[in-house]
Each structure stands twice: as structure tokens, then as C-alpha cells.
Amino acid sequence: YQDAWDIYEQMEERNIQPDHVTCSILLTVLRKDGCDARDVWRFFETISRKGVKASAEVLGALVKSFCDKGLVKEALIIQSEMEKQGIYANVIVYNTLMDAYSKLNQIEEAEGLFLEMKEKGLNPTTATYNILMDAYGRRMQPDIVEDLLLEMQDLGLKPDVKSFTSLISAYGRKRKMSDLAADAFLRMRKTGVSPTSHSYTALVHAYSIDGWHEKALKAFDDMKREGIKPSVETYTALLDAFRRAGDTKTLLGIWKTMIDDKIKGTRVTFNILLDGLAKQGHYAEARDVIHEFGKIGLTPTVMTYNMLMNAYARGGQHSKLPQLLKEMAVLNLKPDSVTYSTMIYAYVRVRDFKRAFYYHKQMVKNRQIPDARSYEKLRSILDVKAAVKNKRDRSAIMGIVHSSMGLSKPRRTKKDEFWKNKRKRSVTNKS
């Protein structure tokens, strides 16, 4: 980017007047260099004072700079002010604004801009439709994605790989729709569109959600056979498929392949791997995964330890749970309601009600209140246990059962004035 500034400085030295193209290029350079939106705006004001007139390209560069920083409302203000000067937004500007709203999951606003664009006589492009299809895909609304796909084809626009990937993803995010996701993948091939890593990842994820781990692995193998390099998201989706299947041997094999391919995992990747190993009793390997966290600069989170605790509890390793709590304290991780609920369930299972009661008190003391559903489930389990256990156990259990400390109480709201003065009015009427 420095080369661009060097050329601009040479222009100034030789008194060469910059134009709107120069301005839009330099605004883009500032954005890509990570500059703050305010710095971009200050440069625009500076170059405007030198007589450079704004244009649709300049507007596009400004809007993109603000949208990339999440300042969509400010970007709309800039668009509005530019329109007053006779500079109107083109399709690229509208696409930028729609994409920004889409990423904020504000699809209604994106739809509004889509309609506004068409009302102004601007023709949507394939990129325009892809933005909407991606948004509805993330909302798991494949029917709307299908409608948008047909609409763009009716307008003579050809769907590209992003269009079909959005459709595959929309079906793949919903349960029992992996067949439709696979059908969308085949439709893409029939139209002559070649899949990308994202397309295959969406398909692998679809099979994972539906429990078809063999199909997920086949899609992965097909992908590599075609020379398409799997991404960390692809590996994460595949690991999740075998985690759900409980196949730890293949799970570890995929992890090894991932390391050999020099693909760095994310926190999600490691959490999936840890959960899959720990739930099948491979505690040592699960610990190794936590060690791998540190190698790439990631520290375990409360969720990480909650998954490990849940696996230990289900595997009858309740005696190791206090040690995990100590490790959390060393890492300055504060146990949440899930942590304490897991501890309580674990000790209830082995009839150690004294410890269950202790961790219940710790949970309330630390103001970690579980949701009503989890709490009622715990109370129902304890009610059943209390009916059949010996007198000493029953006493400890009933202490938890009848405790109201852990229940979330509805906040009292101020009474309506009518009810507040009800008694006063009734006395007046009698008199």
C-alpha cells in the first residue's frame, strides 16, 4: 500500500491534480490497510478541499469503509447526503449495504434496500441475489432460497457457485434434509458449476447433522480427489460427524490428517474433538487436546471444562470433578450454572447427596442460577430419589428439593394505580 501513497506524493510534488478515481483508490487503500473509518472520512474531506469531485466510485469506497467497521447507519447517512449533491448509489453500493445488514442478521433491512434499488431502476446482479440467499441460508429457510434462485434465473441471471452453496447450506443446517442438500449439490454440477471448498463443507455438514458419517467421509474423499483443499471448516464438520457417531478411531485419524495438512484448528474444532474423545472414555487423549489448545495460543474456556466434566460424570469419574474445578480456578475461569448442575447430577447418580447439596449451595452462593427447565429436572430426579433412599440420604436430598434459593423468582413490578388505591376507593364508597 505504501507504493500507492508514494505515487500520490509524486503527483502532489508535480502539481498533478487528483480526480475522483484517485480518491476512490486511496480510500480503498486506507480501508484495506485497516484504518479507522474516521481517518478515511478525514482524508475524503482533505482531498475534497483540493477540488476533487465525489462520484459513485468515491461513494462506494466510503460506504464500504464504514460498513466494514459495522457503521451501517453512518454509511446510509453518507449515501443520503451524496444523493442531495446529485451523486446516486449504484448496484455495488446497494450490494455493500445489503451485505452489511445481512451479516448483522437484519434481513428485513437488506430486503428493504433490495426493493429500493429495484424501484430506482437498478438491475440486481447475481451478487445481489447471493447476499440474500446467504442470509436466508443462515436462517435455515431453504424455501426462500429456492424462490430467489428461480427469480434470478427468470431475470436471465446465471447462478454461480455461491448461489448453489447457499442452497446446500440452507438444507444442510436443518435436520433430515441432507438428501435435499445432496440434490442441490448435484444440480450445481449439472449446470456446469464446479464446487469449491465451501460447497463441499456445506455438504459434509449436512451429512454430519443427519448422522451420515460415512457419506460425510465420502464427500471429503471426493473433495480431495478433485484437488480441492479442505479448509479448517471442512475438517471441523467432518470431526463433528464422527463425534456424533462415537467413532473415536476415525476421529483421531482425521485429526492426524488435519495436522499433517498443516491446518490450524479453531476453538470450535478443539471443543468438538475434546467432546468426542471424552464422551467415549478417552480421557488422556481429551487432555492432549487441551494441551494442543495452548500450542496455538488458545486457552480453554468454561465451555471446554463443562464438556470435559459432563464426560467424566457420565463415565463414572465423579471423583475427578473437584480437580477440574481447581484447574478452572487456576485459569481464572468462573464456573457457570452448567458446571454446577453437572456436578450435582454426577453426585446424585452415585448417591453422594451430601456433595450434591454442597455444590448446590455453591451454585446459589455464586449466583449461578440454572434455567427453569434444568432446575425442575433436577428437582424431579431428587424427588424420586428421596422417596426410596434411607433416612440419612433422604434428609440431605430433601434439603435440595425444598430449597427455593435456586429458582429464579419473577421480579415484582409496580402495581397499577387502580389496584393501589382499591382499598381507599372502597372505603369512600361505603361512606
N, C-alpha and C positions, 0 to 999 in steps of 0.2 A: 504493500500500500504506500510505502514511502516514495516509490518511483512516481506515483501519481501526483503526490504533493511537490516533488522536485520539479516536475513538468509545469505545474501550476505556478510555482515560484518563478520559473523561467519566463512564463507568459507575462507575469507582472513586471519583471525586470525589463522586458522588451515592449512594455505598454500594449500588449495584445489583449483586447477586451474579451473577457469570457462571455459565453452565451448560456442559454438555458440547458444545453446539452452538457456543457462543462459543469454547471451547477448540479444537475441530476447525478452525474458521475461521482462528483466529490461528496455529495450527500450519501450516496451508496457506499463509498469508501469509508466514510465516518461510521456508518451503521455496521458494516462488516468488521470494522476494527474494534467494535464493542463500545463505541462512545455512547454517552448518555443522550437521551432524546433532547434534553435542554441544550446540550452542546451542538447538536445537529441544527436545532432551531436558531441558535445564535449565529451559526455560520450562514444559514439561509438569510437572516436579517442583514448580516455584514455584506454578503455578495449582492443582495438586493439594492443596498445603498449605492453600490457601484454601477447601478443602471441595468443589472441583469433582470430581464422579464421572466416571470414564472410561466410554466407551461404544464400540460398534462403529465409530462415525464417528471417534472420537478414535484408536482403534487403527489405523484405515485411514490417517489423516493421519500418524501416527508411522511406520508401515510404509513408506508412500510416501516420506517424507523420508529414511529410511535406505536404501531401495532405490535412490533417485536418486543417492546417493553411492557406490553399489556395495557397501554394507554389508548384504548379504542375510542372512548368518548372524546378525548382530545383530538384524535385523528379525524373524527366526524366533524368537530368544530373547524378544523383546518379546511376540510372539504367544503363546508358551508361557506366559510369566508372566501375561499378561492372562487366559488360559484358567483359570489357577488361581484367579483372582478372579471367575470366572463370566462373563467377557466373551469371547464367542466370535467368531471371524473370520467375516465374511460373504463373499459371492461376490466383492465388489470387492477385499477384502484378498487373497483367493486369486489373483485375476487379477493384482494388483500383484506378488505374489511370483513367480508363474509367468512374468510378463513380464520380471522382473529376471533370472531364471535363463536364460530364452530368449536375452536379449541377451548373456549370458556364454557362450552356446553350450553350456549344461548342460541339454540337453533331458530327460535322464533324471530330473533333479531336478524339472523342470517337470511331467513325466508323473506323478511320484510325488505331487505336490501335487494334480494333476487327479484322481487316484484317491481320495486322501484326502478331497477336497471332496465327491465323489460318495458316499463311504461315510458321511459325516456328514449326508447327506440334502440337500445344497445342489445346486440345479439349475444346471448350466453355462449360460452365456449365449452369444450369438453372439460377443461379445468374447473369451470364454474360448477358443472354438474358433479364432478368428482368431489368437490368440497362438501356439497350437500349429502352425497351418497356416503362419504366417510363419516359425517356427523350422525346420520341415521343408522349407519352400521354399528357405530359405538353405542347407540341407544338400543341396539338389538331389535330393529324394525326392518326386517328384510323385505316386507311387502312394499314399503315406501321406496326402498332402494330399487326394487324391480320396476316400480312405476316410473321412477326417474330415468332408469336405463331405457325404457321404452320411449319416454318423452324425448330424450336426446337423440335417439335413433330416428324418430319421426321428423326431427328438425334437420336430419341429414348429418348429424354429428356421429363420428365413429368412436365407440367405447374403446378405451385403451386398457393397459394392464392395471392401472389404478382403479378404474371403474369396476372391473371384474373382481379385483382383490377386496374392494369394499363390500361387494355382494357375498363373496366367500366368507368374509369375516362376519358379516351380519348374520348369516345362517350358523356359522361356527360358534358364535357366542351363546347360542341357545341350545338347550338340551334336546336330544332326539332329532336333530336336524343336520347331522353330519352327512347324510345321503344327499341332501339338497346342496350342501356346501361342495361336495364332490361333483355333483351335477353342474354347478356353476363353474367349477374348475375345468370340466370337460367342454362346456360351452365356450369358454375362453380360448381353449386350444383349437376348437373347430372354426373359430373366426380368424385364426391365424395369429393370435396374440400369444407371445411367448411368456411363460410365467417368470416371476422374479423370486428372490429370497422371501419377500413379503407375502407373495401368493402362496408359496409352499408352507410358510409359517402359519398362515391363516388356516390352511387345510390340516396341518398337523395338530393345531389347537382344537379344531372341530372334532377330530377323531379322539383327542385326549378327553374332551368334555363328555363324550358319549361312551367312554370306556373301551374304545377300539385301539388298544396299544399296538397290536400287530399291524394294523393299517397305518397307524402313525409312523411306525418304523419303516414300512414300505415306502411311504411318501418321502420320508427322509432319505432313504437309499436312492430313490428315483431322482431326487434333487441333486445328490452328489454325482450320480451317474451322468447327469446332464451338464456337469461342470459348474453348477451354481453353488457358491459357497454359503453354508449355513451361518446365520448370524447368532448372536447370543440369545435373541428372542426365539429362534428356531430350537436351539438346544434346550432352552427353558421349557418350551411347550412339550418337547419330547420327554424330558425328565419328568414333567408333571404327569404324562401319560403312564409311565412305568411306576411312578409313585402311587398313583391311584390303583394300579394293578397289583401292587405289592411285590413286584419283581425286582428285588434288590441287586441280583447278579447283573441284570441288564442295566439297571440304574447306574451301578458303579462303572460298567463298561462304557456307557455313554459319557459319563463324567471324564473318564480317562481319555476318550476320543476328543472331547472338548479341550482338555489340557494340551493334548498332542497338536491340535489345530491352533493352539495359542489364542483361544477365545477366552477373554476375561469375563468371569461371571458377575452378575449383579447381586444385590441383596436378595432379590426375589428368587434368583437361581439357587443360591445357597440355602435359603429357607426351605425351598421345595426339596432339595437334596437331603437336608437335615431331617425334615419331617418324614420323608420316605424311608430313611435308614433307621431312625429311632423307633418308629412305629412297628418295625419288623424285628426289633430287639438288637439291632446292630449299634449298640451304644458307643463302642470305641470308634467306629467309623463316623458316627454322628459327631463325636468330639473332634475328630480330624477335620470335619467340615468347618467347625467353629475356628479351628486353627488357621484354615485357609482364608477365613474372613480377614484375619489380621494381615496376611501376606499382601492383600490388595488395598489395605488401608481402611477396611470396613470393620466397625465394632459391632458385636451382637446387640440386638435390641430386646426390648421386653417381649415382643412377639416371638423372637428366636427362643428365648428361655421358656415361654409359655408352651411352645410346641414340644420342646425337649421334656418339660415337666409332664405334659399330657402323655407322652410316650412312656416315660418312666412309670407314671401312675398306672397306666393300662397294662404295663408289663410286670406289675407287682414289685417294682423297685421303689416303693414309697420311702424306704429308709434313706435314700439318696436325695430326696427332695429338699431337706433343710440345707444341704451342701450347695445346691443350686441357688437357693435364696441368698446364701453367703456370697456366692460368686457375683450375683446381681448387685449386691451391696458394694462390693469391691469396684464394680464397673459404674457405680452411681446410677444404677437402673432402679427405678421405683416400681415395685410390684403393683399391678392393677387388679381389678375385680376378677379378671380371668385367672390370674396367678393364684389368688387366694381360693377361688372356687375350685380350681384343680386340686389344690392341697386338701381342701375339705372333703371333696369327693373321694380322693385317694385314701384318706384315713377312715372314712365311713365304710369303705369297701372291706377293710381289714379289721373292723370293729374297734379301732382305736379312737373312740369318741372323745376322749379327753383332749387329744391333739386336734381333732376336728373342731372342737369347741374353742380351743386356744387360737387357731388360725381364723376362726370366725370373729373372735374378739379383735384380733389384729387387723382384720379387714375393716371392721367398723371404726376402730381407733384411727386408722389411716384414711378414713372417709372414702373407701373404695367400695361403692355400692353396686352390686350386680344388677342387671336389668331384671324386671319383674318376672319374666318367664323363667330365667335361670334360678332365681330365688325360690319361686314356687316349686320348681322341680326338686330342688334340694330339700325343701320342707316336706314334700310328699314322700321322698325317699326316707327321710328321718322319721316321719310318722309311722311308716311301715316297720322300720327297724325297732322303734320304741315299743311297738305292740308285742314283739316277740322276744326281746332281749331280757337279760337278767336285771335285777333291781338296780344294781350299781350303774350298768350301762344305760339303763332307761333314764336314770336321773340326769346323766350327762347329755343324753340325746334331747330330752325334753327341755333342757336349758336352751338348746339351739332352736328347737321347734317353736317355743313360745316367745322367743326373742323377737321384738318388733324393731330393734335397732337397725337391722339390715334392710328393712323395707323403705323404699322411697315414699315419703309422705307428700301428698299434694299440698302445694303452697296455698295458704289462706289468702283469699282476695278480699278486698274491701267490700263490705256488704252494700247493696243498693240502698239509696236513701229511703226508699219506700219501706223496706223491711227494718231499717234502722229506727224509723220513727213510728213503727206499727203500734207499739205499746202506748206511746204517747197519744196517738190519734184515738185509740180505743177508749182511753180514759176520758178524753174530751167529749166523745160522742155520748158516753153514759151520763155525763154531767148535763 
